[in-house]
Amino acid sequence: MKQREEAGRYLVVFGCAAFGAIVVWLVFHSVYSSLAQAAQAVGYVDSGAQMGIAFSYLMMVAGTSLLAAVALWAAFKLARIWWRARKGG
């Protein structure tokens, strides 16, 4: 595979993973905040709302972390390709 094609592939992976991490964070953070505010307004938390809050927090952290790790991996691979091309190898 040519370096240019490989770099393009890793750039697309980086862009999609970074964008996905941002979207996951924003979506699940809004769900988490909404459920937490509703629970605070009511004054108590039923088991369904508590599970929703816990699940949203877990997915927010885990999903964002996983996608951020993929984005960092792709950025590292892209930097290696760039470094090799710059050194002439």
MOJO-V882416 format. One record per residue. N is the residue number from 1. SS is DSSP state (@ for helix, = for strand, . for the rest). OMEGA is omega in radians with two decimals (NA if undefined). Layout:
n	ss	omega
N	SS	OMEGA
N	SS	OMEGA
This chain:
n	ss	omega
1	.	-3.13
2	.	-3.13
3	@	-3.12
4	@	3.12
5	@	3.13
6	@	3.11
7	@	3.11
8	@	3.12
9	@	3.13
10	@	3.08
11	@	3.09
12	@	3.11
13	@	3.12
14	@	-3.11
15	@	-3.14
16	@	-3.12
17	@	3.12
18	@	3.10
19	@	3.12
20	@	3.11
21	@	3.12
22	@	-3.14
23	@	3.12
24	@	3.14
25	@	-3.09
26	@	-3.11
27	@	-3.08
28	@	3.07
29	@	3.11
30	@	3.09
31	@	3.13
32	@	-3.14
33	@	-3.14
34	@	3.13
35	@	3.13
36	@	3.10
37	@	3.11
38	@	3.12
39	@	3.14
40	@	-3.14
41	@	-3.12
42	@	3.12
43	.	3.07
44	.	-3.12
45	.	3.05
46	.	-3.03
47	@	3.13
48	@	3.11
49	@	3.12
50	@	3.10
51	@	3.08
52	@	3.11
53	@	-3.12
54	@	-3.13
55	@	3.13
56	@	3.13
57	@	3.13
58	@	-3.14
59	@	3.12
60	@	-3.10
61	@	-3.08
62	@	-3.12
63	@	3.12
64	@	3.14
65	@	-3.14
66	@	-3.14
67	@	3.09
68	@	3.10
69	@	3.09
70	@	3.12
71	@	3.11
72	@	3.09
73	@	-3.14
74	@	3.11
75	@	3.11
76	@	3.12
77	@	3.11
78	@	3.11
79	@	3.10
80	@	3.11
81	@	3.13
82	@	-3.12
83	@	3.11
84	@	3.14
85	@	-3.13
86	@	3.12
87	@	3.11
88	.	-3.11
89	.	NA
